[in-house]
Amino acid sequence: MRSTRFTDIRRFDTIDSTNRYLLDEARAGAPEGVVAVADHQEAGRGRLGRRWEAPPGTNLLVSVLLRPRLPAASRHLASTAVALAASDAVARCAGSAPGIKWPNDLLGRDGRKLAGVLAEADPGDTPDGSDGPVVVGIGINVGWPAVEADLPPELAGTATSVLLDTGVAVDRQELLAGLLAALDPRVDALATPGGRTALSSELRDRCVTVGARVRVVLPAESFEGIATDVTTEGHLVVDTGRGRRSVVAGDVVHVRPAG
């Protein structure tokens, strides 16, 4: 896209992982703004190593290479920026903005997963991990599943697509263009304290996790409570009934939706 930093868009029929490809390119010195788009990923993955595959050519599988100038502790906001941009793009193309499940999944109107975001950083450039490259990948279910019968039993009731959720057949290239256009100013926002606070505030406004009863799974423990807020740093606040806890990173399950 000539009007944004994302002018180098590399397209693949099939690739193991667009994230893996851009991490390799980043280590070789590729600049910020390189985009990798694939019709099919053979080793696509989500958070916690989860696998997800869809028929080739049905969904939008894209990763972007960023080199944000921000503290290492705030690097999670790079995935927030992509999730917000993707929600804007779906709203523009399909007329309905997905909600965001903390930290960055997109949910359809019935609460089923529409898209997932995975950010991977290479801290090799600097000792504290700041200013190093970050690759953010997103898989948006655009045309698959087209009908409920498309879903395997293990995904029934948990996954949806733009087509299934809204009834609108969206062009993947139009959706990509909308995503990159909405992402460009948010990448600029990552570079300043005020911009990062604005991104966290925007996440809070769109976060369907706020108000929901959740189960938080951490490496050494798990706990339940009511998600009450998103902080100015983008962390989730959970009231356990015995006090409030701030969740920086973890697997969050909606036990009961907001409202």
Residue pairs with C-beta under 8 A, 6 or more apart in sequence:
1 7
1 9
1 177
1 180
1 181
1 184
3 181
3 184
4 33
4 180
4 181
4 183
4 184
5 32
5 33
5 184
5 187
6 33
6 35
6 64
6 180
6 183
6 184
7 33
8 33
8 34
8 35
9 35
9 37
10 34
10 35
10 36
10 37
11 37
11 38
12 18
12 21
12 36
12 37
12 38
12 39
13 38
13 39
13 40
13 56
14 38
14 39
14 40
14 41
14 42
14 56
15 21
15 36
15 38
15 40
15 41
15 42
16 41
16 42
16 43
17 41
17 42
17 43
17 44
17 45
17 137
18 36
18 37
18 38
18 41
18 44
18 61
18 62
18 63
18 137
19 45
19 63
19 118
19 120
19 135
19 137
20 43
21 36
21 63
22 30
22 34
22 36
22 63
22 64
22 65
22 135
23 120
23 122
23 133
23 135
25 34
25 65
26 65
26 67
26 122
26 133
26 135
27 122
27 124
27 133
30 65
31 65
31 67
32 65
32 66
32 67
32 133
32 187
33 64
33 65
33 66
34 64
34 65
35 62
35 63
35 64
35 65
35 180
36 62
36 63
37 60
37 61
37 62
37 176
38 61
38 62
39 56
39 57
39 61
40 53
40 54
40 55
40 56
40 57
40 61
41 53
41 61
41 139
44 51
44 52
44 53
44 61
44 139
45 51
45 52
45 118
46 52
46 116
46 118
46 139
47 116
47 118
47 251
48 251
52 116
52 139
54 139
54 141
54 144
55 144
58 142
58 143
58 144
58 146
59 139
59 140
59 141
59 142
59 143
59 144
59 161
59 172
60 138
60 139
60 140
60 142
60 172
60 175
60 176
60 179
61 137
61 139
62 137
62 138
62 176
62 179
63 135
63 136
63 137
63 138
64 82
64 135
64 136
64 137
64 180
64 183
65 133
65 134
65 135
66 78
66 133
66 134
66 135
66 136
66 187
66 190
67 131
67 132
67 133
67 134
68 75
68 78
68 131
68 134
68 187
68 190
68 191
69 130
69 131
69 190
69 191
70 77
70 130
70 131
70 190
70 191
70 196
71 130
72 123
72 128
72 129
72 130
73 233
74 190
74 196
74 233
74 234
75 119
75 121
75 129
75 130
75 134
76 103
76 119
76 234
76 248
76 249
77 190
77 196
77 199
77 200
77 234
78 119
78 134
78 136
78 190
79 103
79 104
79 117
79 118
79 119
79 136
80 103
80 104
80 199
80 200
80 203
80 234
81 136
81 183
81 186
81 187
81 189
81 190
81 199
82 104
82 117
82 119
82 136
82 138
82 179
82 183
83 100
83 103
83 104
83 105
83 106
83 115
83 117
83 138
83 203
84 100
84 182
84 186
84 199
84 202
84 203
84 206
85 179
85 180
85 182
85 183
85 186
86 98
86 106
86 115
86 117
86 138
86 140
86 179
86 182
87 97
87 98
87 99
87 100
87 106
87 206
88 97
88 178
88 179
88 182
89 175
89 176
89 178
89 179
89 181
89 182
90 96
90 97
90 98
90 106
90 114
90 115
90 140
90 162
90 170
90 175
91 97
91 98
92 178
93 162
93 168
93 170
93 171
93 174
93 175
93 178
94 162
94 165
94 166
94 168
94 170
95 166
95 168
96 109
96 165
96 166
97 206
98 106
98 107
98 108
98 114
98 115
98 165
99 106
99 107
99 206
99 207
99 208
100 106
100 107
100 203
100 206
100 207
100 208
100 209
101 107
101 113
101 207
101 208
101 209
101 252
101 254
102 203
102 207
102 209
102 210
102 227
102 230
102 236
102 247
102 252
103 234
103 236
103 249
103 252
104 116
104 117
105 113
105 114
105 115
105 116
105 117
106 113
106 114
106 115
106 116
106 140
107 113
107 114
107 208
108 114
108 160
108 164
108 165
108 166
109 165
109 166
110 160
110 165
111 208
111 254
111 257
112 157
112 158
112 159
112 160
112 165
113 141
113 158
113 159
113 160
114 140
114 141
114 160
114 161
114 162
114 165
115 138
115 139
115 140
115 141
116 138
116 139
117 136
117 137
117 138
118 136
118 137
118 138
119 134
119 135
119 136
119 137
120 134
120 135
120 136
120 137
121 129
121 132
121 133
121 134
121 135
122 132
122 133
122 134
122 135
123 129
123 132
124 132
125 131
125 132
125 133
126 132
138 179
140 162
140 175
141 159
141 160
141 161
141 162
141 164
142 161
142 162
142 163
142 170
142 172
142 175
143 161
143 162
143 163
143 169
143 170
143 172
144 150
144 161
144 163
145 151
145 159
145 160
145 161
145 164
146 161
146 163
146 164
147 164
148 156
148 164
151 159
162 168
162 170
162 175
163 169
163 170
186 199
188 195
189 195
189 196
189 198
189 199
190 196
190 199
196 233
196 234
197 232
199 234
200 230
200 231
200 232
200 233
200 234
201 232
203 230
203 234
204 210
204 229
204 230
207 230
208 257
208 258
209 227
209 236
209 252
209 254
209 258
210 227
210 228
210 229
210 230
210 258
211 226
211 227
211 228
211 258
211 259
212 226
212 227
212 254
212 255
212 256
212 257
212 258
213 224
213 225
213 226
213 227
213 254
213 255
213 256
214 224
214 225
214 226
214 227
214 238
214 252
214 253
214 254
214 255
215 222
215 223
215 224
215 252
215 253
215 255
216 222
216 223
216 224
216 225
216 236
216 238
216 245
216 247
216 250
216 251
216 252
216 253
217 250
217 251
217 252
217 253
218 250
218 251
223 238
223 240
223 245
224 240
224 255
225 238
225 239
225 240
225 241
225 245
226 238
226 239
227 236
227 237
227 238
227 239
227 252
228 237
228 238
228 239
228 244
229 236
229 237
230 236
230 237
231 237
231 246
235 246
235 247
235 248
236 246
236 247
236 252
237 244
237 245
237 246
237 247
238 244
238 245
238 246
238 247
